[in-house]
Amino acid sequence: MTWGWVGTRGTWDTPEADASMRAMAAHGVTWTALAYAAEQATPFSTEIPFESEPTVTDAEIVRAIGAAHDLGLKVCLKPVVNVADGTWRAHIGFFDQDVPGEPTWSQWFASYHRFIVHAARIAEAEGCEMLCIGCEMVRADGQEAHWRRLIAEVRAVYRGPITYNCDKYQEDRVTWWDAVDIMSSSGYYPIDEWETQLDRIERAVASTGMPFFFMEAGCPSREGSPARPNDWSLVGAPSGDEQLRYYRAMFDAVRARTWVRGLMLWDWPARLYPLADAAENDDYCPYGKPAGDHLTAQYTAWAKESA
């Protein structure tokens, strides 16, 4: 389960955050992705000021890693870049080749290197079991040479396994999977597309011989969301039954594919809503909803099977 998004400064070092993580662990979760964002101003900006607000501080990150480990959870540290003007990070992009006088991929990756390598040092120092070096960077995915250089720098400071979280439908498009240790993607597939998309992803995974899991997967608890699980802004009434319907289809589909190593569900906030408000909450978190009971049963069964 992903915890703590978006990693707003001041939200990870509170009693509420501690209670939230304990509640998450009680659902049978064995891994957590501690996900936080640094913001660049626009999709064409080349500076990522990760030391500044609103990003959580290093002390908050270290504290959250320790709290997760104390609960027996394995940790994937997941630093992510967002765009302050609301543009989705997949659209961050520049000319394919650097042009004097224009913002360039080289400038952007220099700043991104500082951000990710800094996170890698924290992951190494705190014993994180995995590091995710990027999330849904669709336009940046084509910059293979830049990614390979970044991964080499990360490996110089972090000894654990590395993954990259490509976006949905991109699993067979990334050309540098061999540079990381584990393939992962965002599995926000419409409820009636799981089998078709898993067939496609299976071919991509088989071609690399690498382990694979869904670094993100889930569905809001609102009407209409099973058909558009990636659309967090979709208008619809709260519906725990709709979220449960999606969870059942998703778990059934992936459990039948032994090459899918797991699901890192999206998501669990650092400031959890009151249990009494769960029925009216229409976001991704399954706390207090029918899907929460279902995932606990599924995770518990998986743990027994793998014991």
Order of alpha helices (4+ residues) and beta strands (2+ residues): beta-alpha-beta-alpha-beta-alpha-beta-alpha-beta-beta-alpha-beta-alpha-beta-alpha
